Amino acid sequence: MEPFKISIPEQQLHDLSIRLKQVRWPSNFSVEPWALGTDRSFLKRLVDYWSTEYNWREQEAWLNRFPQFMEHVDGFDIHFVHVRGEGTSARPLLLTHGWPGSFVEMLELIPYLTTPSLYGGHAEEAFDVIIPSLPGFAFSSKPIRPGVGSKYVATLWAKLMDRLDYERYLVQGGDIGAGVSTWLAFMYPERVMGLHLNYIPGSYKPPLTPNTPSVSEEEQAYLDIVAEWLDREGAYSALHRTKPETLAFALSDSPTGLASWMVEKFQGWSDCDGDIERSFSLDHILTNISIYWFTNSIASSMRIYTEGSKMPLHFTEGQRVTVPTGVSLFPKELPTPPRSWVERVYNITYWEKANKGGHFAVMENPKLFAEHLNHFFHSLSI
Protein backbone atom coordinates (compact mmCIF):
# COMPACT_ATOMS: atom_id res chain seq x y z
CA MET A 1 0.00 0.00 0.00
CA GLU A 2 1.48 3.29 -1.12
CA PRO A 3 0.56 6.88 -0.21
CA PHE A 4 -0.74 8.80 -3.21
CA LYS A 5 -0.71 12.49 -4.11
CA ILE A 6 -2.46 14.01 -7.10
CA SER A 7 -0.03 15.85 -9.34
CA ILE A 8 -1.29 16.64 -12.83
CA PRO A 9 1.57 17.49 -15.23
CA GLU A 10 1.73 21.08 -16.42
CA GLN A 11 1.56 19.85 -20.00
CA GLN A 12 -1.94 18.50 -19.37
CA LEU A 13 -3.08 21.84 -18.02
CA HIS A 14 -1.67 23.56 -21.09
CA ASP A 15 -3.40 21.09 -23.41
CA LEU A 16 -6.73 21.61 -21.63
CA SER A 17 -6.37 25.38 -21.90
CA ILE A 18 -5.84 25.18 -25.66
CA ARG A 19 -8.83 22.89 -26.17
CA LEU A 20 -11.12 25.12 -24.12
CA LYS A 21 -10.17 28.13 -26.22
CA GLN A 22 -10.75 26.34 -29.52
CA VAL A 23 -14.33 25.19 -29.02
CA ARG A 24 -16.51 24.92 -32.10
CA TRP A 25 -20.02 25.58 -30.85
CA PRO A 26 -23.01 23.96 -32.59
CA SER A 27 -25.57 26.14 -34.32
CA ASN A 28 -27.99 27.90 -32.02
CA PHE A 29 -31.56 26.72 -31.54
CA SER A 30 -34.28 28.63 -29.73
CA VAL A 31 -35.52 26.36 -26.96
CA GLU A 32 -36.36 26.56 -23.27
CA PRO A 33 -33.16 26.18 -21.18
CA TRP A 34 -32.31 22.51 -20.51
CA ALA A 35 -35.41 21.31 -22.38
CA LEU A 36 -33.45 19.32 -24.97
CA GLY A 37 -30.34 18.69 -22.90
CA THR A 38 -27.50 20.92 -21.77
CA ASP A 39 -28.31 24.61 -21.79
CA ARG A 40 -26.08 26.46 -24.27
CA SER A 41 -25.70 29.67 -22.27
CA PHE A 42 -24.79 27.86 -19.06
CA LEU A 43 -22.25 25.64 -20.81
CA LYS A 44 -20.63 28.66 -22.46
CA ARG A 45 -20.32 30.34 -19.08
CA LEU A 46 -18.97 27.17 -17.48
CA VAL A 47 -16.36 26.66 -20.21
CA ASP A 48 -15.33 30.32 -20.04
CA TYR A 49 -14.91 30.03 -16.26
CA TRP A 50 -12.94 26.79 -16.69
CA SER A 51 -10.66 28.49 -19.20
CA THR A 52 -10.09 31.82 -17.45
CA GLU A 53 -10.81 31.63 -13.71
CA TYR A 54 -10.85 28.05 -12.47
CA ASN A 55 -7.63 27.20 -10.63
CA TRP A 56 -6.82 23.51 -10.82
CA ARG A 57 -3.74 23.81 -8.61
CA GLU A 58 -5.86 25.22 -5.78
CA GLN A 59 -8.33 22.38 -6.17
CA GLU A 60 -5.52 19.84 -6.40
CA ALA A 61 -4.08 21.14 -3.11
CA TRP A 62 -7.53 20.81 -1.50
CA LEU A 63 -7.90 17.24 -2.76
CA ASN A 64 -4.47 16.35 -1.41
CA ARG A 65 -5.50 17.42 2.09
CA PHE A 66 -7.31 14.08 2.28
CA PRO A 67 -5.03 11.05 2.84
CA GLN A 68 -5.01 8.96 -0.33
CA PHE A 69 -3.44 5.63 -1.16
CA MET A 70 -2.96 3.04 -3.88
CA GLU A 71 -3.36 -0.68 -3.30
CA HIS A 72 -2.87 -3.45 -5.85
CA VAL A 73 -5.86 -5.82 -5.76
CA ASP A 74 -6.39 -8.62 -8.29
CA GLY A 75 -4.42 -6.85 -10.99
CA PHE A 76 -5.96 -3.42 -10.33
CA ASP A 77 -4.34 -0.41 -8.75
CA ILE A 78 -7.15 0.87 -6.56
CA HIS A 79 -7.07 4.51 -5.54
CA PHE A 80 -8.80 5.32 -2.28
CA VAL A 81 -9.20 7.95 0.40
CA HIS A 82 -8.74 6.70 3.96
CA VAL A 83 -9.40 9.01 6.91
CA ARG A 84 -9.43 7.60 10.43
CA GLY A 85 -11.99 8.85 12.90
CA GLU A 86 -11.29 10.50 16.22
CA GLY A 87 -11.35 8.55 19.45
CA THR A 88 -10.68 4.86 19.96
CA SER A 89 -13.91 3.24 18.80
CA ALA A 90 -14.39 4.51 15.24
CA ARG A 91 -16.33 2.09 13.04
CA PRO A 92 -15.13 1.48 9.47
CA LEU A 93 -17.46 2.84 6.79
CA LEU A 94 -16.89 2.04 3.11
CA LEU A 95 -18.48 4.59 0.75
CA THR A 96 -18.85 3.90 -2.98
CA HIS A 97 -19.59 6.61 -5.55
CA GLY A 98 -21.31 6.34 -8.92
CA TRP A 99 -21.47 8.08 -12.30
CA PRO A 100 -21.04 10.94 -13.20
CA GLY A 101 -19.59 11.39 -9.74
CA SER A 102 -16.26 10.34 -8.29
CA PHE A 103 -14.55 10.18 -4.93
CA VAL A 104 -14.69 14.00 -5.03
CA GLU A 105 -18.43 14.09 -4.36
CA MET A 106 -17.95 12.54 -0.91
CA LEU A 107 -15.03 14.57 0.40
CA GLU A 108 -17.06 17.28 2.14
CA LEU A 109 -18.92 14.53 4.01
CA ILE A 110 -15.74 13.24 5.67
CA PRO A 111 -15.33 15.75 8.54
CA TYR A 112 -18.89 15.15 9.76
CA LEU A 113 -18.15 11.42 10.00
CA THR A 114 -14.56 11.41 11.27
CA THR A 115 -14.69 14.34 13.72
CA PRO A 116 -18.28 14.49 15.00
CA SER A 117 -17.20 16.32 18.16
CA LEU A 118 -16.58 19.40 16.01
CA TYR A 119 -20.21 19.38 14.84
CA GLY A 120 -22.14 18.86 18.05
CA GLY A 121 -21.61 15.11 18.30
CA HIS A 122 -19.35 12.85 20.34
CA ALA A 123 -16.01 11.23 19.57
CA GLU A 124 -17.44 7.75 20.13
CA GLU A 125 -19.77 8.33 17.14
CA ALA A 126 -16.85 8.64 14.70
CA PHE A 127 -16.21 6.49 11.65
CA ASP A 128 -13.08 5.45 9.81
CA VAL A 129 -13.96 6.50 6.26
CA ILE A 130 -12.78 4.60 3.18
CA ILE A 131 -13.71 5.95 -0.27
CA PRO A 132 -12.31 3.91 -3.19
CA SER A 133 -12.42 5.03 -6.80
CA LEU A 134 -14.22 2.44 -8.91
CA PRO A 135 -12.01 0.62 -11.45
CA GLY A 136 -11.88 2.81 -14.54
CA PHE A 137 -12.68 5.96 -12.55
CA ALA A 138 -10.27 8.69 -11.47
CA PHE A 139 -6.89 7.28 -10.48
CA SER A 140 -7.84 3.60 -10.22
CA SER A 141 -6.55 1.54 -13.12
CA LYS A 142 -8.81 0.86 -16.08
CA PRO A 143 -10.17 -2.62 -16.85
CA ILE A 144 -8.69 -4.08 -20.02
CA ARG A 145 -11.07 -7.03 -20.21
CA PRO A 146 -14.83 -7.59 -19.83
CA GLY A 147 -16.33 -8.70 -16.54
CA VAL A 148 -15.70 -5.74 -14.25
CA GLY A 149 -19.23 -4.87 -13.17
CA SER A 150 -20.68 -4.02 -9.78
CA LYS A 151 -20.60 -7.60 -8.50
CA TYR A 152 -16.93 -8.02 -9.35
CA VAL A 153 -16.09 -4.65 -7.80
CA ALA A 154 -17.70 -5.87 -4.56
CA THR A 155 -15.14 -8.68 -4.41
CA LEU A 156 -12.34 -6.14 -4.91
CA TRP A 157 -13.69 -4.01 -2.08
CA ALA A 158 -13.85 -7.02 0.25
CA LYS A 159 -10.19 -7.73 -0.46
CA LEU A 160 -9.27 -4.07 0.00
CA MET A 161 -10.92 -4.06 3.42
CA ASP A 162 -8.95 -7.21 4.26
CA ARG A 163 -5.74 -5.37 3.41
CA LEU A 164 -6.80 -2.54 5.70
CA ASP A 165 -7.38 -5.06 8.52
CA TYR A 166 -11.08 -4.33 8.81
CA GLU A 167 -12.78 -7.64 9.60
CA ARG A 168 -16.26 -6.13 9.84
CA TYR A 169 -17.52 -2.85 8.45
CA LEU A 170 -20.44 -0.72 7.30
CA VAL A 171 -21.16 0.09 3.66
CA GLN A 172 -22.96 2.90 1.86
CA GLY A 173 -23.67 3.66 -1.77
CA GLY A 174 -25.74 5.57 -4.28
CA ASP A 175 -26.02 5.14 -8.04
CA ILE A 176 -23.48 2.47 -9.14
CA GLY A 177 -22.24 2.45 -5.56
CA ALA A 178 -25.66 1.23 -4.42
CA GLY A 179 -25.24 -1.86 -6.57
CA VAL A 180 -21.69 -2.49 -5.36
CA SER A 181 -22.75 -2.05 -1.74
CA THR A 182 -25.75 -4.35 -2.16
CA TRP A 183 -23.54 -7.06 -3.66
CA LEU A 184 -21.14 -6.67 -0.72
CA ALA A 185 -23.95 -7.12 1.78
CA PHE A 186 -25.42 -10.05 -0.14
CA MET A 187 -22.14 -11.94 -0.66
CA TYR A 188 -20.42 -11.10 2.64
CA PRO A 189 -23.17 -10.84 5.30
CA GLU A 190 -20.77 -12.09 7.96
CA ARG A 191 -18.57 -9.05 7.38
CA VAL A 192 -21.00 -6.26 6.50
CA MET A 193 -22.65 -4.96 9.69
CA GLY A 194 -25.01 -2.54 7.99
CA LEU A 195 -25.97 -1.33 4.51
CA HIS A 196 -27.14 2.21 3.76
CA LEU A 197 -28.51 3.26 0.38
CA ASN A 198 -29.68 6.60 -0.94
CA TYR A 199 -30.71 4.98 -4.22
CA ILE A 200 -32.19 1.59 -5.01
CA PRO A 201 -30.10 0.07 -7.83
CA GLY A 202 -31.77 0.44 -11.20
CA SER A 203 -31.21 -3.23 -12.03
CA TYR A 204 -32.81 -4.44 -8.79
CA LYS A 205 -35.58 -6.93 -9.36
CA PRO A 206 -37.16 -9.07 -6.63
CA PRO A 207 -38.41 -12.59 -7.34
CA LEU A 208 -41.90 -12.74 -8.81
CA THR A 209 -43.22 -16.29 -8.74
CA PRO A 210 -46.52 -18.02 -7.90
CA ASN A 211 -45.16 -18.33 -4.34
CA THR A 212 -44.44 -14.62 -3.86
CA PRO A 213 -46.98 -11.81 -3.32
CA SER A 214 -48.49 -10.38 -6.47
CA VAL A 215 -47.54 -6.87 -7.54
CA SER A 216 -49.56 -4.31 -5.59
CA GLU A 217 -51.16 -1.21 -7.09
CA GLU A 218 -48.47 0.97 -5.51
CA GLU A 219 -45.70 -1.24 -6.88
CA GLN A 220 -47.24 -1.30 -10.36
CA ALA A 221 -47.52 2.49 -10.30
CA TYR A 222 -43.80 2.65 -9.55
CA LEU A 223 -42.99 0.27 -12.43
CA ASP A 224 -45.05 2.47 -14.75
CA ILE A 225 -43.16 5.56 -13.58
CA VAL A 226 -39.84 3.83 -14.24
CA ALA A 227 -40.90 2.89 -17.76
CA GLU A 228 -41.92 6.48 -18.48
CA TRP A 229 -38.68 7.84 -16.96
CA LEU A 230 -36.54 5.48 -19.04
CA ASP A 231 -38.33 6.60 -22.19
CA ARG A 232 -37.80 10.27 -21.34
CA GLU A 233 -34.43 10.26 -19.54
CA GLY A 234 -32.80 6.89 -20.10
CA ALA A 235 -30.98 7.50 -23.40
CA TYR A 236 -27.65 8.08 -21.66
CA SER A 237 -27.87 4.75 -19.83
CA ALA A 238 -28.84 2.82 -22.96
CA LEU A 239 -25.89 4.32 -24.82
CA HIS A 240 -23.46 3.58 -21.98
CA ARG A 241 -24.75 0.04 -21.81
CA THR A 242 -24.80 -0.77 -25.52
CA LYS A 243 -22.43 1.51 -27.46
CA PRO A 244 -20.07 3.23 -25.00
CA GLU A 245 -17.14 3.21 -27.42
CA THR A 246 -19.02 5.31 -29.99
CA LEU A 247 -19.46 8.14 -27.51
CA ALA A 248 -16.05 7.67 -25.88
CA PHE A 249 -14.10 8.99 -28.87
CA ALA A 250 -15.95 12.29 -28.80
CA LEU A 251 -15.88 12.85 -25.04
CA SER A 252 -12.24 11.82 -24.67
CA ASP A 253 -11.22 14.43 -27.25
CA SER A 254 -13.33 17.41 -26.19
CA PRO A 255 -13.43 18.80 -22.64
CA THR A 256 -16.43 20.91 -23.63
CA GLY A 257 -18.26 17.82 -24.86
CA LEU A 258 -17.33 15.99 -21.66
CA ALA A 259 -18.61 18.85 -19.54
CA SER A 260 -21.87 18.95 -21.50
CA TRP A 261 -22.46 15.21 -21.11
CA MET A 262 -21.89 15.32 -17.36
CA VAL A 263 -23.26 18.67 -16.25
CA GLU A 264 -26.69 17.97 -17.73
CA LYS A 265 -27.05 15.15 -15.19
CA PHE A 266 -25.95 17.34 -12.28
CA GLN A 267 -28.60 19.86 -13.29
CA GLY A 268 -31.38 17.39 -14.04
CA TRP A 269 -30.86 15.05 -11.10
CA SER A 270 -30.27 17.53 -8.28
CA ASP A 271 -32.70 19.43 -6.09
CA CYS A 272 -31.78 22.75 -7.68
CA ASP A 273 -35.16 23.97 -8.94
CA GLY A 274 -33.64 24.41 -12.39
CA ASP A 275 -30.64 26.46 -11.24
CA ILE A 276 -27.65 24.14 -10.95
CA GLU A 277 -25.66 26.68 -8.95
CA ARG A 278 -28.17 26.40 -6.12
CA SER A 279 -26.77 22.92 -5.51
CA PHE A 280 -23.15 23.10 -6.69
CA SER A 281 -20.47 25.73 -7.11
CA LEU A 282 -18.78 25.98 -10.50
CA ASP A 283 -15.52 24.94 -8.83
CA HIS A 284 -17.09 21.79 -7.40
CA ILE A 285 -18.60 20.87 -10.76
CA LEU A 286 -15.35 21.47 -12.62
CA THR A 287 -13.15 19.62 -10.15
CA ASN A 288 -15.24 16.50 -10.66
CA ILE A 289 -15.20 16.93 -14.46
CA SER A 290 -11.47 17.72 -14.44
CA ILE A 291 -10.74 14.44 -12.67
CA TYR A 292 -12.45 12.62 -15.54
CA TRP A 293 -10.57 14.71 -18.09
CA PHE A 294 -7.07 14.47 -16.63
CA THR A 295 -7.35 10.71 -16.04
CA ASN A 296 -8.99 10.14 -19.45
CA SER A 297 -11.53 7.93 -17.73
CA ILE A 298 -14.84 8.76 -19.37
CA ALA A 299 -14.65 5.71 -21.66
CA SER A 300 -13.80 3.27 -18.88
CA SER A 301 -16.40 4.83 -16.58
CA MET A 302 -19.16 4.18 -19.11
CA ARG A 303 -18.14 0.56 -19.66
CA ILE A 304 -19.21 -0.38 -16.14
CA TYR A 305 -22.80 0.00 -17.39
CA THR A 306 -22.11 -2.62 -20.05
CA GLU A 307 -20.54 -5.03 -17.59
CA GLY A 308 -23.12 -4.40 -14.88
CA SER A 309 -25.96 -5.22 -17.27
CA LYS A 310 -24.53 -8.72 -17.73
CA MET A 311 -25.07 -9.49 -14.04
CA PRO A 312 -27.97 -7.37 -12.77
CA LEU A 313 -29.36 -7.47 -9.25
CA HIS A 314 -32.08 -9.98 -10.08
CA PHE A 315 -32.91 -12.13 -7.08
CA THR A 316 -34.46 -15.58 -7.11
CA GLU A 317 -37.01 -16.99 -4.71
CA GLY A 318 -35.55 -17.37 -1.24
CA GLN A 319 -32.62 -15.03 -1.78
CA ARG A 320 -32.37 -12.19 0.74
CA VAL A 321 -30.07 -9.36 1.68
CA THR A 322 -30.11 -10.21 5.38
CA VAL A 323 -27.83 -7.38 6.51
CA PRO A 324 -29.77 -4.58 8.28
CA THR A 325 -30.48 -2.01 5.59
CA GLY A 326 -31.25 1.68 5.83
CA VAL A 327 -32.68 3.74 2.98
CA SER A 328 -32.71 7.54 2.83
CA LEU A 329 -35.23 9.01 0.41
CA PHE A 330 -34.36 12.34 -1.16
CA PRO A 331 -37.21 14.19 -2.92
CA LYS A 332 -35.45 14.78 -6.26
CA GLU A 333 -33.91 11.31 -6.54
CA LEU A 334 -34.53 9.20 -9.62
CA PRO A 335 -37.67 7.00 -9.41
CA THR A 336 -37.68 5.23 -6.05
CA PRO A 337 -39.70 2.06 -5.38
CA PRO A 338 -42.14 1.77 -2.49
CA ARG A 339 -40.85 0.15 0.67
CA SER A 340 -42.82 -3.04 0.01
CA TRP A 341 -40.95 -3.60 -3.26
CA VAL A 342 -37.57 -3.21 -1.56
CA GLU A 343 -38.53 -5.34 1.45
CA ARG A 344 -39.18 -8.29 -0.83
CA VAL A 345 -35.38 -8.79 -0.72
CA TYR A 346 -33.74 -6.31 1.66
CA ASN A 347 -33.91 -6.41 5.46
CA ILE A 348 -35.16 -2.84 5.89
CA THR A 349 -34.72 -1.45 9.41
CA TYR A 350 -34.58 2.26 8.51
CA TRP A 351 -36.65 4.07 5.88
CA GLU A 352 -36.43 7.82 6.19
CA LYS A 353 -37.50 10.75 4.02
CA ALA A 354 -35.31 13.84 3.73
CA ASN A 355 -36.81 17.25 3.07
CA LYS A 356 -34.26 18.24 0.42
CA GLY A 357 -31.78 16.67 -1.96
CA GLY A 358 -31.51 14.71 -5.16
CA HIS A 359 -29.37 12.05 -6.78
CA PHE A 360 -26.20 13.77 -5.58
CA ALA A 361 -27.46 14.28 -2.03
CA VAL A 362 -24.05 13.75 -0.45
CA MET A 363 -22.66 16.60 -2.56
CA GLU A 364 -25.73 18.81 -2.25
CA ASN A 365 -25.98 18.70 1.54
CA PRO A 366 -23.22 16.68 3.24
CA LYS A 367 -24.35 17.69 6.74
CA LEU A 368 -27.87 16.36 6.18
CA PHE A 369 -26.47 13.23 4.57
CA ALA A 370 -24.22 12.64 7.58
CA GLU A 371 -27.21 12.98 9.90
CA HIS A 372 -29.01 10.21 8.04
CA LEU A 373 -25.96 7.95 8.19
CA ASN A 374 -25.58 8.57 11.90
CA HIS A 375 -29.24 7.92 12.63
CA PHE A 376 -29.15 4.59 10.83
CA PHE A 377 -25.72 3.21 11.67
CA HIS A 378 -25.89 4.17 15.34
CA SER A 379 -29.28 2.50 15.64
CA LEU A 380 -27.72 -0.88 14.89
CA SER A 381 -26.87 -3.28 17.70
CA ILE A 382 -23.29 -4.00 16.68
URHURA-V472608 format. One record per run of one state. SS is the DSSP state (hx for helix, st for strand, lp for the rest). FROM is the first residue (numbers start at 1). TO is the last residue. If there is no record, write none. Layout:
ss=SS from=FROM to=TO
ss=SS from=FROM to=TO
//
This chain:
ss=lp from=1 to=1
ss=st from=2 to=4
ss=lp from=5 to=9
ss=hx from=10 to=21
ss=lp from=22 to=39
ss=hx from=40 to=52
ss=lp from=53 to=55
ss=hx from=56 to=63
ss=lp from=64 to=67
ss=st from=68 to=73
ss=lp from=74 to=75
ss=st from=76 to=83
ss=lp from=84 to=90
ss=st from=91 to=96
ss=lp from=97 to=102
ss=hx from=103 to=114
ss=lp from=115 to=115
ss=hx from=116 to=119
ss=lp from=120 to=122
ss=hx from=123 to=125
ss=lp from=126 to=126
ss=st from=127 to=132
ss=lp from=133 to=149
ss=hx from=150 to=163
ss=lp from=164 to=168
ss=st from=169 to=173
ss=lp from=174 to=175
ss=hx from=176 to=187
ss=lp from=188 to=191
ss=st from=192 to=197
ss=lp from=198 to=204
ss=st from=205 to=205
ss=lp from=206 to=216
ss=hx from=217 to=233
ss=lp from=234 to=234
ss=hx from=235 to=253
ss=lp from=254 to=254
ss=hx from=255 to=268
ss=lp from=269 to=275
ss=hx from=276 to=278
ss=lp from=279 to=281
ss=hx from=282 to=295
ss=lp from=296 to=297
ss=hx from=298 to=309
ss=lp from=310 to=313
ss=st from=314 to=314
ss=lp from=315 to=320
ss=st from=321 to=329
ss=lp from=330 to=331
ss=st from=332 to=332
ss=lp from=333 to=338
ss=hx from=339 to=343
ss=lp from=344 to=345
ss=st from=346 to=353
ss=lp from=354 to=357
ss=st from=358 to=358
ss=lp from=359 to=360
ss=hx from=361 to=364
ss=lp from=365 to=365
ss=hx from=366 to=377
ss=lp from=378 to=382
//
